[in-house]
Amino acid sequence: MAVDITDPEDKKLVVLARATRARTGAAAGAALRDLDGRTYAGATVDLPSLRVSALGVCIAMAVASGAKGAEAVVVLGDGQPGPEDLAALLEFAGPGVPAHVGTPNGAIAATLTS
């Protein structure tokens, strides 16, 4: 059963995550909006010497850009973010940040929180 996202800014994150995943052919795509309204999109990195989740890429990009937290994230792919991803989101953004999780085509299946 799909969850309906009503916030137009969160809907933009779905579009970014879906486009990033489709463009790269990665297992997952993610998008993050920081506290200043800037967005970051990333895809799973799966190289023999480096593995980073799509959400991990987004968090790393936000931290490297000087962001101080996040308003919301979207992760699209097969399965949900792992505990390490949610722990990183909690550490970076604090508690209560919505993490919309969905299928590769952008249907949101659940909303978790950091």
Buried (B, 14 or more C-beta within 10 A) or exposed (E): EEEEBEEEEBBBBBEBBBBBBBEBEBBBBBBBBBEEEEBBBBBBBEEEEEEBBBBBBBBBBBBEEEBEBBBBBBBBBEEBBEEEBBEBBBEBBEEEBBBBBBEBEBEBEEBBEB
